[in-house]
């Protein structure tokens, strides 16, 4: 059994969304409250009760966690719920607002648990190091019920070094046979530790290997290399870990301060052209337009991520015409290339400059955009056979994704047991017409964009929004009208033809009943209740 903390909700709205995610996909539900009405009505009722239990200066309205069973465990959903209840009755106590939701949609049965921090005796849950109590109870329950035993628990092995969880982006890379930068750095640093006698020698060899240090406290720090920054704990080289393996001949904080002040490696990376351009004249409806905002200065135009105004992606200069990168993510490079080629009067030559690792990234993105087919050329980097093989693999995966997206959408079915009440609708959503044209290239790019975001983001709330968007694109229902509105905002960037195709897919999800909102979404104004979304 594995227990995972998933999210913390700080408002009634967040709690309602979390309850919606957990309860609507469940095989069955159990709560301290009697379930009445439709599932949506029950979710709204529970959210109000959770909110009412949040008093005074309390900031957190609810917590969400999950207990997963091993696929080899031969248990029924009812048994899984009973075991989860036994766990939380012993550790948290169930004399509080709570809800269990058993999911059977994956290979392993798992139980979601949403609970209020304040119990009915007005006491806030504040158990220090509760993982020890919970892990011990998990071990007891595994033995009691004959379940697969987890042996690498910190409570069983106090000296066990806790590894940070692997995020979705790393998992996606591993599935594709690629190694993430984080994994590459961890393996490299592990070898450097083995070859070092003390922390002084280790920091010195790290510096010589191209790592820069960022001090975050007396013993806390991060390291940066090849445009990637990680906390020391993410790479297994935090102070506690080093202290176990290496001797100290200098004070750690003094050593850290010394190396954090050393000049960083010159990481200036850019793409430029000598071709004739019209500065800031090119029109576009691309990643550049959708995901970045611009700020003009006297000598250049600076581009920032829309979701983070203080994170600069690149600068675009007029003379010479070039894009200088501050961030070398795939999205930033793609947008930078779109910026410079939009202003070129005709396809021509581009040159990339910077460290080899940066030039490889720019070369890779140039060819992923198929700019060579459009008549552009890129010089400045000589790819290795490994680079070419990686490019071919990425292109094949991209083509496979597009084919998957082009398949007709599945019928929208809500994953609820027949024993649970379904929301009532006056009229069934309109089915998709059989003669809908296949999505255009721009729509395909939009769909792949969502998949790329799912790999990029790791926070629970972010992924929940993106998964709902993906459900819409695949023809499944969604649960939150706010998310739906965000999708509609994004659709405005599509051309008229693509927009029409997209809305054919979207419209079948609308409820033609009293609310006029997406299925199970929030209520809309009366003026919208008979209208479909029109842009």
C-alpha positions as CSV (number, residue, x, y, z in Angstrom):
1,X,0.0,0.0,0.0
2,X,1.2,3.5,-0.9
3,X,-0.1,6.7,0.7
4,X,0.3,9.9,-1.3
5,X,-0.4,13.5,-0.4
6,X,-2.0,15.0,-3.5
7,X,-3.2,18.5,-2.8
8,X,-4.3,21.2,-0.4
9,X,-7.4,23.2,-1.0
10,X,-7.7,26.8,0.4
11,X,-11.3,27.6,-0.6
12,X,-14.7,26.2,-1.1
13,X,-14.3,26.3,-4.9
14,X,-11.1,24.4,-4.8
15,X,-12.6,21.8,-2.5
16,X,-15.6,21.4,-4.8
17,X,-13.4,20.9,-7.8
18,X,-11.4,18.2,-6.0
19,X,-14.5,16.5,-4.8
20,X,-15.8,16.6,-8.3
21,X,-12.6,15.0,-9.7
22,X,-12.6,12.2,-7.0
23,X,-16.3,11.4,-6.7
24,X,-17.4,11.5,-10.4
25,X,-14.8,9.0,-11.5
26,X,-15.4,6.6,-8.6
27,X,-16.8,3.1,-8.5
28,X,-18.6,4.1,-5.3
29,X,-18.5,6.8,-2.5
30,X,-18.6,6.9,1.2
31,X,-18.8,10.0,3.5
32,X,-19.8,11.1,6.9
33,X,-22.8,12.7,5.2
34,X,-25.7,10.9,3.7
35,X,-25.7,11.0,0.0
36,X,-28.8,12.6,-1.5
37,X,-29.8,14.1,-4.8
38,X,-27.6,13.9,-7.9
39,X,-23.8,13.4,-7.6
40,X,-23.2,17.1,-8.5
41,X,-25.7,18.3,-5.8
42,X,-24.0,16.0,-3.3
43,X,-20.6,17.5,-4.2
44,X,-21.9,21.0,-3.8
45,X,-23.4,20.1,-0.4
46,X,-20.2,18.5,0.8
47,X,-18.1,21.6,-0.3
48,X,-20.4,23.8,1.8
49,X,-19.9,21.6,4.8
50,X,-16.1,21.6,4.4
51,X,-16.1,25.4,4.1
52,X,-18.3,25.7,7.2
53,X,-15.7,23.7,9.2
54,X,-13.0,26.2,8.2
55,X,-13.0,28.7,11.0
56,X,-10.9,31.6,12.4
57,X,-7.5,32.1,10.8
58,X,-7.5,28.6,9.3
59,X,-6.1,28.8,5.8
60,X,-6.7,25.3,4.5
61,X,-10.2,24.1,3.8
62,X,-9.4,20.5,2.9
63,X,-6.7,18.0,2.2
64,X,-6.6,15.4,-0.6
65,X,-4.6,12.2,-0.5
66,X,-4.8,8.7,-1.9
67,X,-4.0,5.1,-0.9
68,X,-3.0,2.8,-3.7
69,X,-2.9,-1.0,-3.6
70,X,-0.5,-3.2,-5.5
71,X,-1.9,-4.7,-8.8
72,X,-1.2,-8.1,-7.4
73,X,-3.4,-7.6,-4.3
74,X,-6.5,-9.6,-4.8
75,X,-9.1,-7.4,-3.2
76,X,-12.5,-6.0,-4.2
77,X,-13.3,-2.3,-4.2
78,X,-15.4,-2.8,-1.1
79,X,-12.4,-4.3,0.7
80,X,-10.1,-1.5,-0.5
81,X,-12.5,1.1,1.0
82,X,-12.7,-0.9,4.3
83,X,-8.9,-1.0,4.6
84,X,-8.6,2.7,3.8
85,X,-11.2,3.6,6.4
86,X,-9.3,1.5,9.0
87,X,-6.1,3.4,8.1
88,X,-7.5,6.9,8.5
89,X,-9.7,6.0,11.5
90,X,-6.5,5.1,13.3
91,X,-4.3,7.9,12.0
92,X,-6.5,11.0,11.4
93,X,-9.8,10.1,13.0
94,X,-13.0,10.2,10.9
95,X,-14.9,12.5,13.3
96,X,-14.5,15.3,10.7
97,X,-16.0,16.2,7.3
98,X,-14.6,13.6,4.9
99,X,-15.3,11.6,1.7
100,X,-13.8,8.4,0.3
101,X,-13.9,7.6,-3.4
102,X,-12.8,4.2,-4.7
103,X,-11.3,4.3,-8.3
104,X,-11.0,1.2,-10.4
105,X,-10.0,2.9,-13.7
106,X,-6.4,1.9,-13.5
107,X,-4.5,-1.4,-13.1
108,X,-4.3,-0.9,-9.4
109,X,-7.3,0.0,-7.1
110,X,-6.8,3.3,-5.3
111,X,-8.9,5.2,-2.8
112,X,-9.1,9.0,-2.7
113,X,-9.6,10.6,0.7
114,X,-10.6,14.3,1.1
115,X,-10.8,15.5,4.7
116,X,-11.2,18.6,6.7
117,X,-8.3,19.6,9.0
118,X,-10.7,20.6,11.8
119,X,-12.7,17.8,13.5
120,X,-16.1,18.0,15.1
121,X,-14.5,18.7,18.5
122,X,-13.0,21.9,17.0
123,X,-9.5,20.4,17.1
124,X,-7.1,21.0,14.2
125,X,-5.1,18.1,12.9
126,X,-1.4,18.9,13.8
127,X,0.4,15.6,14.2
128,X,4.2,16.0,13.9
129,X,6.0,13.5,11.7
130,X,2.7,11.7,11.0
131,X,4.3,9.7,8.2
132,X,5.9,7.5,10.9
133,X,2.5,6.7,12.4
134,X,0.9,6.2,8.9
135,X,3.7,4.1,7.6
136,X,3.6,1.8,10.6
137,X,-0.2,1.4,10.3
138,X,0.2,0.6,6.5
139,X,2.7,-2.1,7.4
140,X,0.3,-3.5,10.0
141,X,-2.6,-3.5,7.6
142,X,-0.5,-5.2,4.9
143,X,0.3,-8.0,7.3
144,X,-3.3,-8.2,8.6
145,X,-4.9,-8.5,5.2
146,X,-2.2,-10.4,3.4
147,X,-1.3,-7.6,1.0
148,X,1.9,-6.9,-0.8
149,X,4.4,-5.5,1.7
150,X,6.4,-2.3,0.9
151,X,9.8,-2.7,2.4
152,X,11.5,0.6,1.6
153,X,9.7,2.7,4.1
154,X,11.6,5.3,6.1
155,X,9.9,4.2,9.4
156,X,11.2,0.7,8.8
157,X,14.7,1.8,7.7
158,X,15.6,5.1,9.5
159,X,18.8,5.4,7.5
160,X,16.9,5.2,4.2
161,X,17.6,8.3,2.1
162,X,14.3,9.7,0.8
163,X,14.3,10.3,-2.9
164,X,12.3,13.1,-4.4
165,X,9.3,11.9,-6.4
166,X,9.8,11.6,-10.2
167,X,7.7,14.1,-12.0
168,X,5.5,13.4,-15.0
169,X,7.9,15.0,-17.5
170,X,10.7,12.6,-16.4
171,X,8.4,9.6,-16.6
172,X,7.3,10.7,-20.1
173,X,11.0,11.0,-21.2
174,X,11.8,7.5,-19.8
175,X,8.9,6.0,-21.6
176,X,10.3,7.4,-24.8
177,X,13.8,6.0,-24.1
178,X,15.3,9.4,-23.3
179,X,17.1,10.4,-20.1
180,X,16.1,13.7,-18.4
181,X,18.7,16.3,-17.6
182,X,17.9,15.7,-13.9
183,X,18.8,12.0,-14.3
184,X,21.9,12.8,-16.3
185,X,23.1,15.2,-13.6
186,X,22.4,12.8,-10.8
187,X,24.4,10.0,-12.4
188,X,27.3,12.4,-13.1
189,X,27.3,13.8,-9.6
190,X,27.2,10.4,-8.1
191,X,30.4,9.5,-9.8
192,X,32.0,12.8,-8.7
193,X,31.1,12.1,-5.1
194,X,32.7,8.6,-5.4
195,X,35.9,10.2,-6.7
196,X,36.1,12.9,-4.0
197,X,37.6,12.7,-0.6
198,X,35.9,15.7,1.0
199,X,33.4,18.4,0.3
200,X,36.1,20.9,-0.8
201,X,37.3,18.5,-3.5
202,X,33.8,17.7,-4.5
203,X,32.8,21.4,-5.0
204,X,36.0,22.0,-7.0
205,X,35.4,19.1,-9.4
206,X,31.8,20.2,-9.8
207,X,32.9,23.7,-10.7
208,X,35.4,22.3,-13.2
209,X,32.6,20.1,-14.7
210,X,30.5,23.2,-15.5
211,X,28.2,23.4,-12.5
212,X,27.4,26.9,-11.0
213,X,26.2,27.3,-7.4
214,X,23.3,29.3,-6.1
215,X,23.3,29.7,-2.3
216,X,19.8,29.6,-0.7
217,X,20.8,29.7,3.0
218,X,23.5,28.6,5.3
219,X,23.6,25.0,4.0
220,X,20.9,25.2,1.3
221,X,21.8,25.6,-2.4
222,X,20.9,24.9,-6.0
223,X,23.1,24.1,-8.9
224,X,22.8,25.2,-12.5
225,X,24.3,23.7,-15.7
226,X,23.4,23.9,-19.4
227,X,20.5,26.2,-18.7
228,X,18.9,23.8,-16.2
229,X,18.6,24.6,-12.4
230,X,17.9,22.0,-9.7
231,X,17.8,22.1,-5.9
232,X,20.7,20.1,-4.4
233,X,18.1,17.8,-2.7
234,X,16.6,16.9,-6.1
235,X,20.1,15.7,-7.2
236,X,21.0,13.9,-3.9
237,X,23.8,16.3,-3.1
238,X,22.2,18.3,-0.2
239,X,24.2,19.0,2.9
240,X,22.9,16.0,4.9
241,X,23.7,13.6,2.1
242,X,27.2,15.0,1.6
243,X,27.9,15.0,5.3
244,X,27.3,11.2,5.3
245,X,29.7,10.5,2.5
246,X,32.4,13.1,2.6
247,X,34.6,14.7,5.2
248,X,34.8,18.5,5.7
249,X,38.0,20.4,5.9
250,X,36.4,23.8,5.4
251,X,33.1,25.1,6.9
252,X,30.3,24.1,4.5
253,X,28.6,27.5,4.5
254,X,31.9,29.3,3.8
255,X,32.7,26.8,1.0
256,X,29.2,27.4,-0.5
257,X,29.5,31.1,-0.3
258,X,32.9,31.0,-2.1
259,X,31.7,28.9,-5.0
260,X,28.4,30.7,-5.3
261,X,30.3,34.0,-6.0
262,X,32.5,32.5,-8.7
263,X,31.7,33.9,-12.2
264,X,29.2,31.7,-14.1
265,X,30.0,30.1,-17.5
266,X,29.0,32.3,-20.4
267,X,25.7,30.9,-21.6
268,X,24.8,33.4,-24.2
269,X,22.8,31.6,-26.9
270,X,21.3,33.2,-30.0
271,X,20.0,32.7,-33.5
272,X,20.6,35.4,-36.0
273,X,20.2,36.1,-39.7
274,X,21.9,38.3,-42.3
275,X,18.8,38.1,-44.5
276,X,16.6,41.2,-45.2
277,X,13.9,41.6,-42.5
278,X,11.1,44.0,-41.6
279,X,11.4,44.4,-37.8
280,X,8.2,43.5,-35.9
281,X,6.1,43.4,-39.1
282,X,5.5,39.7,-39.4
283,X,2.0,38.4,-38.5
284,X,1.5,35.2,-36.6
285,X,-1.0,33.0,-34.7
286,X,1.5,30.7,-33.1
287,X,3.1,29.7,-29.8
288,X,4.7,33.1,-29.8
289,X,1.3,34.9,-29.9
290,X,-0.5,32.5,-27.5
291,X,2.1,32.0,-24.7
292,X,4.3,35.1,-24.6
293,X,3.9,38.8,-23.9
294,X,6.2,41.5,-25.1
295,X,7.8,44.6,-23.6
296,X,9.6,47.0,-25.9
297,X,12.8,48.8,-25.0
298,X,15.1,51.2,-26.9
299,X,17.2,48.5,-28.5
300,X,15.1,45.4,-28.5
301,X,11.7,43.7,-27.7
302,X,11.7,41.4,-24.7
303,X,9.4,38.4,-24.5
304,X,8.1,37.0,-21.2
305,X,6.0,34.0,-20.4
306,X,2.4,35.0,-20.1
307,X,1.9,33.0,-16.9
308,X,5.0,34.6,-15.3
309,X,5.7,38.2,-16.1
310,X,9.1,38.1,-14.5
311,X,10.4,35.2,-16.4
312,X,12.1,36.4,-19.6
313,X,12.2,33.9,-22.5
314,X,14.3,35.9,-25.0
315,X,15.1,39.3,-26.5
316,X,14.5,40.2,-30.2
317,X,17.0,42.7,-31.7
318,X,16.7,44.7,-34.9
319,X,20.3,45.3,-35.9
320,X,21.6,42.8,-36.3
321,X,18.4,40.8,-36.6
322,X,18.8,38.1,-33.8
323,X,17.0,36.3,-31.0
324,X,19.0,36.1,-27.8
325,X,17.7,33.5,-25.4
326,X,17.4,33.8,-21.6
327,X,15.5,30.5,-21.4
328,X,16.3,27.5,-23.6
329,X,13.1,25.5,-23.2
330,X,11.6,24.0,-26.3
331,X,8.7,26.5,-26.1
332,X,11.1,29.5,-25.8
333,X,13.3,28.4,-28.8
334,X,10.2,27.6,-30.9
335,X,8.7,31.1,-30.2
336,X,12.1,32.7,-30.9
337,X,12.4,31.0,-34.2
338,X,8.8,32.0,-35.1
339,X,9.6,35.6,-34.2
340,X,12.6,35.9,-36.5
341,X,11.3,34.0,-39.5
342,X,8.0,36.0,-39.4
343,X,10.0,39.1,-40.2
344,X,12.2,37.6,-42.9
345,X,11.0,38.7,-46.3
346,X,11.8,35.3,-47.8
347,X,13.2,32.0,-46.5
348,X,16.9,32.1,-46.0
349,X,19.8,31.2,-43.7
350,X,20.0,31.3,-39.9
351,X,23.0,30.9,-37.7
352,X,23.0,29.6,-34.1
353,X,25.7,30.6,-31.5
354,X,26.4,29.6,-27.9
355,X,27.6,26.5,-26.0
356,X,27.4,23.2,-27.8
357,X,24.5,22.0,-25.6
358,X,22.5,25.1,-26.4
359,X,23.2,24.9,-30.1
360,X,22.0,21.3,-30.1
361,X,18.7,22.4,-28.6
362,X,18.3,25.1,-31.2
363,X,19.2,22.7,-34.0
364,X,16.7,20.2,-32.7
365,X,13.8,22.6,-32.5
366,X,14.6,24.1,-36.0
367,X,14.1,20.6,-37.5
368,X,11.1,19.7,-35.3
369,X,9.4,22.7,-36.9
370,X,10.4,21.4,-40.4
371,X,11.8,24.8,-41.3
372,X,14.2,23.2,-43.7
373,X,11.2,22.1,-45.8
374,X,10.1,25.7,-46.0
375,X,13.4,26.8,-47.5
376,X,15.3,27.9,-44.3
377,X,18.8,26.7,-43.3
378,X,20.6,26.6,-40.0
379,X,24.3,26.7,-39.6
380,X,26.6,26.8,-36.5
381,X,26.0,23.3,-35.2
382,X,27.2,19.9,-36.6
383,X,24.8,17.2,-35.3
384,X,26.2,13.8,-34.2
385,X,24.7,10.5,-35.3
386,X,23.1,10.3,-31.9
387,X,21.5,13.7,-32.4
388,X,20.1,12.6,-35.8
389,X,18.7,9.4,-34.3
390,X,17.0,11.4,-31.4
391,X,15.5,13.8,-33.9
392,X,14.1,10.9,-36.0
393,X,12.6,9.4,-32.9
394,X,11.0,12.6,-31.8
395,X,9.5,13.2,-35.2
396,X,8.1,9.7,-35.3
397,X,6.5,10.2,-31.9
398,X,5.0,13.5,-33.0
399,X,3.5,11.9,-36.1
400,X,2.1,9.1,-33.9
401,X,0.5,11.6,-31.6
402,X,-1.1,13.4,-34.6
403,X,-2.6,10.2,-35.9
404,X,-4.0,9.4,-32.5
405,X,-5.6,12.9,-32.3
406,X,-7.2,12.4,-35.7
407,X,-9.2,9.4,-34.7
408,X,-12.9,10.1,-34.3
409,X,-13.8,11.2,-30.7
410,X,-15.3,8.5,-28.4
411,X,-18.8,8.8,-27.2
412,X,-19.0,10.9,-24.0
413,X,-19.8,8.6,-21.1
414,X,-19.6,9.6,-17.4
415,X,-17.8,7.0,-15.3
416,X,-20.4,6.4,-12.6
417,X,-22.0,3.2,-11.4
418,X,-25.6,2.7,-12.2
419,X,-26.4,2.8,-8.5
420,X,-25.5,6.4,-8.3
421,X,-27.9,9.2,-9.4
422,X,-27.0,10.9,-12.6
423,X,-27.5,14.6,-13.3
424,X,-30.8,15.0,-15.1
425,X,-30.9,16.7,-18.5
426,X,-34.0,17.8,-20.4
427,X,-32.3,16.9,-23.7
428,X,-29.4,14.8,-24.7
429,X,-26.2,16.6,-25.9
430,X,-26.1,16.8,-29.7
431,X,-24.1,13.9,-31.2
432,X,-21.2,14.7,-33.5
433,X,-22.1,14.6,-37.2
434,X,-20.5,11.8,-39.1
435,X,-19.4,14.1,-41.9
436,X,-17.2,16.4,-39.7
437,X,-14.0,17.1,-41.5
438,X,-10.7,15.9,-40.0
439,X,-9.0,18.5,-37.9
440,X,-6.6,20.8,-39.7
441,X,-2.9,21.1,-38.9
442,X,-3.5,24.0,-36.6
443,X,-6.0,22.0,-34.6
444,X,-3.5,19.1,-34.4
445,X,-0.8,21.5,-33.1
446,X,-3.3,22.7,-30.5
447,X,-3.9,19.1,-29.3
448,X,-0.2,18.3,-29.2
449,X,0.3,21.5,-27.3
450,X,-1.9,20.2,-24.5
451,X,0.0,17.0,-24.4
452,X,3.3,19.0,-24.1
453,X,1.9,21.0,-21.2
454,X,0.9,17.8,-19.4
455,X,4.6,16.7,-19.6
456,X,5.8,20.2,-18.6
457,X,3.6,20.7,-15.5
458,X,3.7,18.5,-12.4
459,X,1.5,20.2,-9.8
460,X,-1.9,18.5,-9.1
461,X,-4.1,21.5,-9.8
462,X,-2.3,22.3,-13.1
463,X,-2.5,18.8,-14.3
464,X,-6.2,18.5,-13.4
465,X,-7.0,21.5,-15.6
466,X,-5.0,20.1,-18.5
467,X,-6.5,16.6,-18.2
468,X,-9.9,18.2,-18.4
469,X,-8.9,20.0,-21.5
470,X,-7.6,16.8,-23.0
471,X,-10.9,15.1,-22.1
472,X,-12.8,17.8,-24.0
473,X,-10.6,17.3,-27.1
474,X,-11.1,13.5,-27.0
475,X,-14.9,13.9,-26.7
476,X,-15.2,13.1,-23.0
477,X,-17.2,15.2,-20.6
478,X,-15.7,17.9,-18.3
479,X,-16.6,19.0,-14.9
480,X,-15.8,22.6,-14.5
481,X,-17.2,25.5,-16.5
482,X,-14.2,27.8,-15.6
483,X,-11.9,25.3,-17.4
484,X,-14.3,25.2,-20.3
485,X,-14.2,29.0,-20.5
486,X,-10.4,28.9,-20.7
487,X,-10.5,26.5,-23.5
488,X,-12.9,28.8,-25.4
489,X,-10.6,31.7,-24.9
490,X,-7.8,29.6,-26.5
491,X,-10.1,28.7,-29.4
492,X,-10.3,32.3,-30.3
493,X,-6.7,32.1,-31.6
494,X,-7.7,29.5,-34.2
495,X,-8.6,30.4,-37.8
496,X,-12.3,30.3,-38.8
497,X,-12.2,26.9,-40.5
498,X,-10.4,25.2,-37.6
499,X,-12.6,27.0,-35.1
500,X,-15.7,25.6,-36.8
501,X,-14.3,22.0,-36.5
502,X,-13.3,22.5,-33.0
503,X,-16.6,23.8,-31.9
504,X,-18.4,20.9,-33.5
505,X,-16.5,18.7,-31.0
506,X,-17.1,21.1,-28.1
507,X,-20.8,21.7,-28.6
508,X,-21.8,18.1,-27.9
509,X,-20.6,18.6,-24.3
510,X,-23.1,21.4,-23.6
511,X,-26.1,20.8,-21.4
512,X,-29.3,22.1,-23.1
513,X,-31.2,22.0,-19.8
514,X,-31.7,24.7,-17.3
515,X,-28.1,25.7,-16.7
516,X,-26.7,26.2,-20.2
517,X,-23.3,25.1,-18.8
518,X,-21.0,22.3,-19.7
519,X,-22.1,19.0,-18.1
520,X,-21.7,19.2,-14.4
521,X,-20.2,22.7,-14.7
522,X,-21.0,25.8,-12.7
523,X,-24.3,27.6,-13.4
524,X,-24.2,30.3,-16.1
525,X,-26.1,33.5,-16.4
526,X,-29.7,33.2,-17.7
527,X,-28.7,35.0,-20.9
528,X,-26.5,32.1,-21.8
529,X,-28.7,29.2,-21.0
530,X,-30.1,28.6,-24.4
531,X,-27.0,29.4,-26.4
532,X,-24.1,27.4,-27.5
533,X,-20.6,29.0,-27.4
534,X,-20.2,31.1,-30.5
535,X,-17.0,33.0,-31.2
